[in-house]
Amino acid sequence: MRASTRKAAIAVTAIAALAAAGCAESDRDDSGGSSTKDTLVFGVAGDPKVLDPSFASDGESLRVARQVFETLVRPEEGGTKPTPGLAESWQPDAAGTTWSFKLRTGVKFHDGTDFNAEAVCANFNRWFNSAGLMQSPDVTPYWQDVMGGFAKNEDPELPPSLFKSCTAKDPTTVDLAFTRVSSKIPSALMLPSFAIHSPQALQQYDASNVTGTADDIKYPAYAMQHPTGTGPFKFKSWDLANKSLTIERNEEYWGDKAKLKTIVFRTISDENARKQALRSGDIQGYDLVGPADVEPLKSEGFNMLTRPAFNVLYLAINQKGNPALAKLEVRQAIAHALNRQALVDSKLPPGAKVATQFMPDTVEGWNPQVKTYDYNVEEAKRLLAAAGASNLTLRFHYPTEVTRPYMPNPKDIFELLSNDLKAVGITVEGIPLKWSPDYLNATTSGSNHDLHLLGWTGDYGDAYNFIGTFFDRPKDEWGYTNKPLFDQFQDADTTADNAQRVEKYKALNAAVMEFLPGVPISHSPPAIVFGKDVTGVKPSPLTDERYSTAEFK
Amino acid sequence: MFRFIVRRLLQLVPTLLGLSVLLFIWLRRLPGGPETAILGERGTPALRAQVRRSLGLDEPLLIQYGRFVKRTLQLDLGTSISTKREVTTEFLLRFPGTVELTITAMIIAIGVGIPLGYLAARRRGTWLDHASVGGSLIGICVPVFFLAYVLKAIFAENLGWFPSSGRQDPTIGATHITNFFVLDGLMTREWDAAADAIWHLVLPGIALASIPLAIIVRITRASVLEVLGEDFVRTAESKGLTERTVRGRHVLRNAMLPIVTVIGLLTGGLLSGAVLTETVFAFSGIGAFLYEAISNRDYPVLMGFILIIALFYVLVNLIVDVSYSLIDPRVRVR
C-alpha cells in the first residue's frame, strides 16, 4: 500500500512536470483568439464524409464544397435556373451534343495557379478516366448518376458514358462533347461534384489515388486535407476529434469577397441539441430545423429562413400486387378520397403546399393545367362502385423512426390519409416498417406494397430529375408498364432545345396526372435558421446557401 | 503476479476470437445492409446489388470472415462504410472523449459516493442516512437522458454557466495531439483550451455520474455496515486504537473490496460509451458513434469498436483483480 502510494505520487508529479515543461508545440496561430464578430459557428447534422466533392453525395460534404469550390454553371441565388459561374456563357451546337463554355478570366485557384480552359479539361478528364476503385458507385456517385460510365468501364454492367471529350479551344473557351443529347446538360453541371479543382493540387496531393479494396476504400490526402478550388472561402482545418471544420475568407477571390473572416461548421447530430446550442449561443445558426421548431424559434426572434420547396411527397400505388389498383377508376377514387389540404394545414410546416403534380413549381416544366383531383368523398365512392371495388382492402406501408425533409412525421401523415381512405369504404391495413433498411427495401422491390409514402428532394433544377426518376421505366415501386409514357420520356430527355424540352415536360406532367400512377401529396419547404443578429444568407431550394454573404448586424 | 497477468492476457485470445465469430454472424444476419442506408430513396434493387458487390458483401460469409481475420491480425480493422475513415482512426478520435467523460463521471461518483456512503453507515438511522439512501434510489431511477436535458436546460440554456454541447469551443483553435483535450491543453500550455475542455465536461459528467454515484453510495454503506459489525473492529476498538486508525486501517480498508469490484465494473461499462449522454450533449465519444453505426449497418465499425471495447473491459477487470491484492494481502495471487 505504502509503496504503491509512493509510485502514484511519482507518476502524478511526472505528468505535472511533463505538462509544465510543455512537451508539445502549440500550433495555434496568433490570430486564434475568438473575435466573435467575424466568426460564424454553424451547426450541421453530420461530419462531411470527404472534402473532394467528386467523391461526395452527402449534404454536409456538399455544403463545404459549395463555399470552397465553384462550378462552370451555378444556380441563380435562391433559385434553380442555371446562371454563370466559372463560365460566363455557354451554348450547344446545332446537334445539341457539344456545348461550348466561355470562361471567366482573372480567376485563380487557392494555391495561386490560374483557372483556364486546360484546368477545366484536366478535371473532366480526371473524372472520365477514373479507373479501379474510382469506378465504384460508392466513390463517384454523381458522375455515375449523371454521366453513366467512364472511358473504360471495368464493370460490364456500367452504362456507356454520356461524356465524350473536353477540348480547350483557347484559354477561355472550352468545348464539352457528349455522346448524345441529354436533358441533364447543363443543369447537372451545377452539382458541386462537377466543381473545378486546381490541377496542380490534384497532382501534388495524389487526388485520384483511391486505394484499398472495394470494401475498404481509402481516400487520398487531397480528399481529406487539401481541397483546392476557386471559391470565396479557403479550406483551413478539419478537427475530426472536435467535430468541427473551419474555412477562411479567400482574400484573392475574383468576385465579392466574403464578409466574415471565418466560418466554422460544427457537427451536432441531434436536432434538439442543435436547437439548444443555438439558444445558448454556442452556435449562430443551424440546418435541418425540425418542422415543429420553426414557429417557436421565429417568435423568439431567430432569423428563420424558409427554402422554396424543392421536394415532393407522394402516395405511391402499386398496380402489380393488387388487380383492383390497375384500374384507373380505383386510383382516381383514392385521389379524390384524400383531404390533402387538411394534411398540409395540420401536419406540415408553414409554407407547405398541396402538390398537383410530381414536381414543385420552382422547376421549369411545371404545368398549371394538369388534371386535378379535389377532395370529394361522394365522387370517390361512386368511382369505387363503378369499378366494382367497393370492398377494397389495401396494405398501406409507412416508415417509422425517420424524418425526411418532405415528410416530417410519417406516422401522423399515414393516420390522416388512412382515415380519409376508410371514410370512402376502403379497408386499410397499416404496415409500419423501420425506414432503413426494411421500409426502403419493401417499397422499392416486390409487389406486396399496395400503397406507401415516399418522396424525393431534387438534385438539380431539371424536371427529369423528378418525374423521369419516378416514371421513365418499369419500376417495382409502381408495378406498371406503360410503353407510350416511357417513349414520351425518352423523347423529352433527348431534346436539346431547352424551350422545346420544357413544353414536353409540361405534356409529360399532364400525361402522368391522367395516368395517375400515384397521388402527389405536398411540397414542404425545409427551414434553416440563423442567430438573431446574423443576416445576408439567402435560402436556396437546392440548399446552395452562400455563406460568403453572411454578416453580423 | 506476473504469471497471473500473463495467464489472464492469454485467456483473451479465445474470448476475442469467439466474440468476433458471433458478432460477424450476428451482424450479417441483421435484415438489410449498408447499401440501403447509403442509397436512401435513390435505391433500386439493381443499384443496391451494385453497391453490395462493390463492398464485397456478395461473397460467401466464410471468405468475408477470413478477410476480416487476416486484416485484423495485421492490426488493420478496415474502413468505416459511412465515414470512409479507418476504424482505428475513428476509434482514436472518439475514445479519448469517452475516457475523459468516464474519468470525470467516476471522479464525481467516487469522490461523492464513498464519503456519503461511509457517513450514512456511520450515522445509521439519522436524516443523513435516509437522505443518501433515498437520494441514491432517485439517482438510479431517473433516466439519464432526462437528467441530462434538465441539467442542460437549467445550467446551459437558462443560466448560461456551462456550454450546452460539444467537447471544446471550436473557435479557440486548440491544438490536438492525443485527442484527450484536457491533456492536450496542458501539454501545449494552451491553458484556456484545457479549461474550456474541462468546462465542457462538467454537465455531461454529472449526468453520467448519477447512476454510478447512487450504486457506490449504497454499496459503500452496506459494506461499511457489515464491517462495523465484525469482531476485529470491536477488538481494535477495545485494545485502545484511536477511532481514526480503526476507521482508516480496519473498517474502510476491509469495506473497500466490494466497492472496488463495483467501481471496476461501472468504469468498464462507462467506457463502452454513454449513448444518451453523448447524444444529448453532442459530445463526441464512442457511444453515439456506435449507435449511428448500427442504423447505418457499418459492419467494420461495429466489429472493430466492439472488439476493442471488449478488450478494454477485460483489461479493466484485470486491473480490478490486481488492485484486490494491493488492498487485501489475503487474496494476493502468486
Interface residues (C-beta under 8 A of the other chain):
Chain A: M1 S4 L18 A19 G22 C23 A24 E25 S26 D27 R28 D29 G32 G33 S34 T36 T39 V41 D47 K49 V50 S136 P137 D138 D145 D155 E157 G212 T213 A214 D215 D216 I217 K218 Y219 S237 D239 L240 A241 N242 K243 S244 T246 T262 V264 R266 T267 I268 S269 D270 N272 A273 R274 Q276 A277 R279 S280 G281 D282 R404 S436 P437 D438 L440 N441 T444 S445 L454 G455 W456 K475 D476
Chain B: P31 G32 G33 E35 T36 A37 I38 L39 G40 E41 R42 G43 T44 P45 L47 Q50 V51 R53 S54 L55 G56 L57 R71 G78 T79 S82 T83 K84 R85 E86 T89 L93 R94 P96 G97 K152 A153 A156 E157 G160 P163 S164 S165 G166 R167 Q168 D169 P170 T171 I172 G173 A174 T175 H176 I177 N179 F181 L183 D184 L186 M187 T188 R189 E190 T279 V280 F281 A282 S284 A288 E292 S295 N296 R297 P300 L326 I327
